[in-house]
């Protein structure tokens, strides 16, 4: 069973402390959690502040984070539960169109004239499947990642943060199944799943995933106690300093609980959690679909393996071909590559996450899952090494340079201290 040396744990704590020593120039606060397949928390450390507002509380391990796109992992697991229960299928486009008739004739946004604002939409010729929605190959994007879609959103007053279900009803930017394009596909996957069960996403994910695993304090609708513990998002200005930002206007954070619960539950970005609680999902996946906390099987080994299978082997350079170019700099920095790897080895994508198909210089093993959230949260799940890590902050824009360097230091120290390589 994998463990981490006490020396490495102490070193990681020092790295965290140093990273948050100057909260307005470096990181306001940060959390590091590492878990093994037995569910042991090898590291659970938080330091710094819960935000940059005057009188902000010290950051604790039970602080609540907006998960942003790390939410997608939980929805992928829920999707496989639904597949196992026969409620939905990965490759049945007719079923997806029946559950989501909006996708039957959703058009492709070909162009928007900058001078006249004339919009040209063309019909798609290919059908959409659940697998496409979970692998970002259905043709969707995000308004902050595609200039045409951003212009479309401005014209019609649509963006993904309104808390309205119409906010994900945007045209495609490409034919389904023809390229990788990061976007709202997982939200549509969640729509299909919830309609198959005729349940809300939060109710369904609690019953099918979180309660059986033993995950608490994780929801699309945080209660008052969770709201009080929520880390606020800071913004890094062009001069490199950080300032507090108003609490993000997510409907889920509204003071009126009825209003908060009435909003659209974003399957691609809407969860709130604490890092130790969310790491229980990592441990369950490391353990082949069996929760080490309750001894309950939530997924078969075959379903877990499917999640970690490269779903787009014909596009080994997708992360280099389709960079994440931000058209809203206040939200995200542009990435020339989705995940830089020296030597340009083949890249892979599982069900909602990046797969490094070769080992990394940090020590991370091949075929590890990796993904992140726009507010600078990063996780990886290394099945060969038997560990998973979650390194969290709440900073905009995405891909903060100081956070990236911090995550790299933490990861290298984790693997330097890794002991007892497990058997698969």
N, C-alpha and C positions, 0 to 999 in steps of 0.2 A: 504493500500500500504506500502510495506516495506521501512523503512529508517534506518539509522545508527546514533546513538547519536553523537553530536559534540565532546563529550569527547572521544569516541572511535576513531573518525576520527583523532583527535589530537594525540592520543596515537599511532595510526598506522603510522602517519607521523614521530613521534619520533622513532618508530621501524625501519622505512626505513632509516632515517638519521643515526641512530646508525650503521646499517648494512653496510653502504657505507662510514663510517668515515675513514676507513683504506683501500683504494681501492686495494692495492696489497696483503693484507692478508685476507680481508673479502670478500666484493662484490665490483666490480668496479662501478656498478650502478644498480638500480632496479626500477621497476615500479609496482604500485598497482592500479588496476581499479576494482571497484565494481559497478554493474548496477542492477536496478530492472526491473520488467516487463513493467513498464511505459516508460522505456528508460532513467530514471534519472541516471546520474552518481553520485552515492553516495560518491565515492572516485575516484579521478583521480590525482595521485601523483607520481612523478618521482624525483629521486635524485641521485647524484653521477656523474659519467662521462660516456660519450658515448663510451669510450674504454680506453685502457691503453697506447696508442701511445702518444708520446710527443705532447703537445698542444691539446689534445683531448678536445672537447667541453663539457660543462655541459650537463647532460642528461635532456631532456625535455619530456613533455607528447606527443609531436608529433614525437618523435624518432621512427625510423622504425626498426622492429625486423624481423629476419628470423624466421618464425613460426615453422619450422621443423614439427614434427608429429601433432601439433595442427591443421595443414592443414586438417587432415583427417576429422575433424568435418564438415568443409565446404563442402567437397566432399560427405560426407554422406547426408547432406541436399540437395545437388544437385541431388544425386541419387534418393531421394524420390520425388523431383520435376519431374524427368524423369519418375518415376513409375506412378505418377499421370497423366502425359501427355500421358501415354501409349507407351512410347518409349522403355521401358525396364521393366523387371519383376524380382522380387527378387529371384524366385525359378525356373526359366526356364533355365536349363543347356544347352539345344539345342541352345537357343538364344545366350548365352554367347559364345558357341563354334563357332557360325556363325559370331558373331562380333569379336571374338578373336580366330581365328583358331589356333594360336600358343598354346592355352591351350588344344586343342583336344588331343594331344599326348605328352604333356609335361611329362617327366619322373620324377621318384623319385631318388634322390641321395642316394644310399644305403651305399657306402663306398668309401674312397680314401686310397690306401695303402701308408703309410708314407715313406716306403723305395723305392718303385718303381714308385709311383705316379699313379698307375693303378686306373682308375675310374670305379666303378660299378654303372650302372644306371638300374633301373627296371621300367617296365610300371606301370602306375597307373591303378586301376580297377574301380575307382569311378569318377563321373563327378563333375565339379565345377559350382557353382551357384553364382549369385551376392551377395546373403546373406552371403555365405561363405567368399567371398572376403572382405566384409564389417565387418566381425566378426573375421577375422584372423583364420578361420578354413578351409581354402582351401589347406593348406599344405606348404605355402611359409614361408620363414624366411628372415632375414637380414644377410649379411656377418659378421657383428660384433657380432652377437648373436649365430652363429652356426659354430663350428670349421670346419666341413666338407664343409660347404658352403664357409667359408673363404678361405680354401685351393683351392676349385674349382675356386673361384674368382681370386686368385693369379695365378693359372695356365693359365687361359684364359684372364687375364687382365680386369676383370669385377668388378666394384663396383657401389654402388648406387649414387655416387656423380659425375659421369662423364658428366652428361648432355646429354647422349645418350639414345635413347629409348631401345637399347639392354641391358642397365644396369639393367633392371628389368626382363629380359628373362633368368632366372636361374631355375635350377631344383627345384622340391619340396623336402621337407625333410620328408614328411609323406603323407599318403593317405588323399585325401580331405574328410572333414567331420568327421574325427576321433579324432582330438585333437586341442587344441589351440596352435598356433604358430605365434608370432608377426612378421610381415614381409611386403613384398611389395604387398600384396593382394589389398590394397586400390588403389595403382597405376594401377593395372589391372582393378579395378572397374571403375576408371576414363577413362582408355582406352576404355572400353566397352561403356561408356556413350558418349564419344566424337565421337566414330565411329557411334553410333546410330543416332546422329544428323549431322554427317559430319562437325564438328566444332572443333576449338581448345579449349582446356580446359579453357584458360583465357577468350576468347570471350564468351563462354557458361556460365561460372560462373558469369561473369559480368552481362550478360543479364537476366539470370534466377534468380539470387540471390542477388548480391551486389547492382545493380542499384535499383531494386524494394525495397530493405530494406533501401537504403540510405547510404550504406557503401562506403567510399572513401579510397584512399591511400592503397588499398589492391589488390595485383596482383601477378601473377607469373613472370611478366616482369617489375621490377621497373624502373621508369624513372630516369633521372639524379638528380632531386630534391630529390627523395626518396633515391637514392644511397648516396647522401651527408648526409642524416639524418640517415643512417643505423648504428645501434650499432655494433661495431666490437666484435668478439668473443675473450675472454680471456681463457687462459689455466692454470689450477692449477697443479703445479709441485708436486712431491712427498713430498717436504718439506713444503707444504701447501701454498706457495706463488703463486701469480698469475702473469703471464707475457702476453704481447700482442702476438697474433698469426697473421700471415698474413691473410688478408681477405680470407675467404673460397673461393675456386676456383669454385664456382657455375657459370655456364655459364650465368645465369641471371644477375650476377653482373659485367659482362664484360663491358668495356668502349664502345666498338663498339655496338650500339643498334641493328644493323642488326644481328650480331653474337649472341648477348644475346637472341634475340627473336627466333633464330633458334634452340635453345636447347629444349630438352625434358622437358615438364612441369609435374613435379612430383605431382601426386594427393595425394601422401602420405606424402609429406614434402616440397613442393616448394613455398608456399605462403610467401609474405612479407606484413607486415601491421604495423599499430600503435595500441597499446592496446585499446585506446578509440574507434577506428573504428571497430576493430574486436569484441568488446563487444556488438556491435549492433546486431550481429548474436545471441549472448547469450540472449539478451533482446527479440528478435523475437521468439526464442524457448520458453522462459518463458511465452510469451504472446500468446502461442498456435498457432504459425505460422503466426501471423499478425505483421508486422513491426510497432512498436509504433512511428516511426519517419515519415513514409509516409502513415500509415494506409492501406498499401497494404498487402493482404494475399499472402504469397509465398508458404505456406504449409498448408494442412488441419490439424485440431487437431488430426485426426486419424494417420496421418503420423508422427507428432511429438511424439504421444504416442508410435508409433512403434519404433522410435529411442530410447526411454527410456524403452523399454520392454527388460527384460532379454532374450537374444537370445540363451543362452546355459545353460538352467536350469539343464540339466543332468550332468553338470560338475561343481558342486558347489565349488570345491577346485582347479579350474584350475590355479589360481594365485599362489598357493602353489605347485601344481604338476609340473608346467612348469615355473620355475624361469627364469629370464632374466640373464643368465650367459654371461658376456662379454668376447669375445676372442680378443678384441682390447682395452686394458686398457686406451689408450690415448683418446678414443672416449666415452667410457661409463664405469662406475663402475658396478660391478655385483650386481644384486638384488636377494637375496635368496627367496623373495616373490615379486610378482608384486605390491602388496599393502598390507602392514602388518596391520592386525586387531587383537587385543588381543582377545583370546578366540576362534579364528579360526571360525567365523561365515560363513555361505554360501556366496559365491561371485557371482557377475553377470557381464555380458557384454552386452552393448547395441550395437547400430550400430556405431562402431568405438571408443567406450569409456568404461571405467570401471564403474560399478554400485555398490555402497555400498548398500547392501540389508538391512542393519540395521543402525540405527543412529551412528554417530561417537562421540567420547569424545570431539572433538573440537566444537561441536554444529551442524555440518552438518547433515541434515535430511536424512532419508532412501531414496533410489532410486535416489540419486543425480548422475549426470554424472561427471566423473573426467578423465582428461588425461593431457598429458604433451608433451614437445618437447625435443629432445636430447640436445639442448643447454640451458637447465634448464629454461623452461617456464612451468607454471602449471595453469590449469583452473579447475573450477568446476561450475556446473549449478545445483542449488538447487531449484527445482520447488515448493516444499512444503513451503520453507521459502520465495520464491519469489525473490531470488537474485542469481547473478552469479559473480564470481571473476576471475581475471586474474592477476597472479603474475609473473613478467617477468624479466629475466636476459639473458645474452649471455655468458655462461661459458661452457667449456669442462674440464673434462669428465662429462657425464650425471650423475644425482643423486649426485650432489655436496653436501657434508654434511652440509656446512654452509648455502647453499641455502635451503636445506630441513628444517633446524631448523628455518630459517627466515620465510618460508612459513607457518610453523606450528604456530609461534607466531602471524603472521598476521591473519590467519584464526580464531584463538581463540579470538582475539580482535574484529574481525568483528562480530562474533556471540554474544560476550558479549554485544556489543552495538546495536544489532539488535532490532528494535522496530516495533510494529504493525504487528503481524503475519497475513499474508493475508489468504483469503479464496481461495481454489482451484476452 
